[in-house]
Amino acid sequence: MGFLGPRYYPSSSHLACCLLSLLGYFSLSDSLLQISNTLGSHMVLQQAPCRATIFGRASSGDVIAITLSPPADETFDLRARSLIDLLPRNGNESATTATDPYGQWKAFLPPVPGGKTAFVIGIINKGTGEKIELEDVVFGDVWLCAGQDNMAFTVEMSLEGDKESRDAAQDPYLRLYALAPHLSPSPLLDPALPPLLSWSRASQAAVTGPPWSYFSAVCFFFGRERYRLREVGGRSGQTA
């Protein structure tokens, strides 16, 4: 759910941006199959009626299959069972796509309702047999937080920041991601830097980055309140 830049003297020329999902930084690896570095285990993807997007890179012309598997113990959120039962099961392919001439690929998952069911997403290169697995993936609401120096004010720097940081683990379905700052005169397919914080469950470690770095207090408290309001209202969902 958020990003903020490394320590600096805030000014109007610096943009601190809290990112909850997307923009595609692709992992550097010797593997031909790669996923965006904005994706990972413990992430939250946008719930139904939207179709979440999985994307990355491979060799030109490769066919990429995506599997969406529920937990082996079948511990579903009962409020979501009616829709989950319609999804492909037991490793069957949920989506298939092919890379473009530049090796980029993108696949859309079927709509998945928000809830406390954690899925395993498999990404398979059908030509080479390479496979990437993303574990503990949940579906809910994804929020993008952006601002300037006010957004760079971290949880630990806030009023009673020590207590708020310790209590962060009380909301394990709140998932956090912090994008590194980078200025560009044109839109980027790949962010120039890896994230400050990869997708993580809310915890004391996840919200206590260096001052003026991560995790944004405004972004965290907003996401936490949104999540708790949905819980009280009877709709279980995750917010990043």
RATA-V653766 format. One record per backbone hydrogen bond with DSSP energy under -0.5 kcal/mol. NH is the residue of the N-H (numbers start at 1). CO is the residue of the C=O. E is the energy in kcal/mol with one decimal. If there is no record, write none. Layout:
# RATA-V653766
nh={NH	NH}
co={CO	CO}
e={E	E}
This chain:
# RATA-V653766
nh={2	10	14	15	16	16	17	18	19	24	25	26	27	29	34	34	36	37	39	42	43	45	47	48	50	52	54	56	57	58	62	64	64	65	66	67	68	69	74	76	78	80	81	81	83	84	85	86	87	92	94	95	97	99	100	103	105	107	109	109	112	115	118	119	119	120	121	122	122	123	124	124	125	126	126	129	132	134	135	137	138	138	140	141	145	145	147	151	152	153	154	155	156	157	158	158	161	164	165	166	167	168	168	169	170	171	174	175	175	176	178	179	196	197	200	202	202	207	208	208	209	213	214	217	218	220	221	222	223	224	225	226	227	228	229	230	231	232	233	234	235	236	240}
co={177	8	11	13	14	147	15	145	17	189	23	24	35	27	32	57	55	25	36	135	40	138	140	112	47	50	107	105	34	103	59	62	97	124	95	122	92	120	71	74	76	77	77	78	80	80	81	83	84	89	66	66	64	62	104	100	56	54	52	107	50	139	116	117	137	69	134	67	120	132	65	122	130	63	124	125	123	121	133	119	43	136	45	238	18	143	16	148	148	150	152	215	207	154	154	155	158	160	161	162	163	164	165	166	167	168	171	173	239	200	197	177	178	178	176	171	174	203	204	205	214	210	210	153	153	216	217	218	219	220	221	222	223	224	225	226	227	228	229	231	230	234	141}
e={-2.5	-0.8	-1.9	-0.5	-0.6	-1.5	-0.5	-3.6	-0.7	-0.9	-1.0	-0.6	-1.6	-0.5	-0.6	-3.1	-2.3	-9.6	-1.7	-2.4	-1.3	-2.4	-2.5	-2.5	-1.4	-0.6	-2.8	-2.0	-2.0	-2.4	-2.0	-0.5	-3.2	-2.7	-3.2	-2.6	-0.6	-2.8	-1.8	-2.0	-0.7	-2.2	-0.6	-0.7	-0.9	-2.5	-2.7	-1.4	-1.9	-1.7	-3.4	-1.6	-2.7	-2.4	-2.5	-2.4	-2.2	-3.0	-2.9	-0.5	-0.5	-1.5	-0.6	-0.5	-3.5	-2.6	-2.7	-2.2	-0.5	-2.9	-2.9	-0.5	-2.6	-2.5	-0.9	-2.8	-2.4	-2.9	-0.5	-2.5	-2.1	-0.5	-2.5	-3.6	-2.4	-0.6	-2.7	-1.2	-0.9	-0.7	-0.5	-2.2	-0.7	-0.5	-0.5	-1.4	-1.8	-2.6	-2.4	-2.1	-2.3	-0.5	-0.9	-0.6	-2.1	-1.6	-1.9	-0.7	-1.1	-2.7	-2.5	-0.5	-1.8	-1.9	-1.9	-0.5	-2.0	-1.2	-0.6	-0.6	-1.8	-1.5	-0.8	-3.3	-0.5	-2.5	-2.8	-2.0	-2.4	-2.7	-2.2	-2.3	-2.4	-2.5	-2.4	-1.7	-1.9	-2.3	-2.0	-1.3	-2.1	-0.7	-1.4}
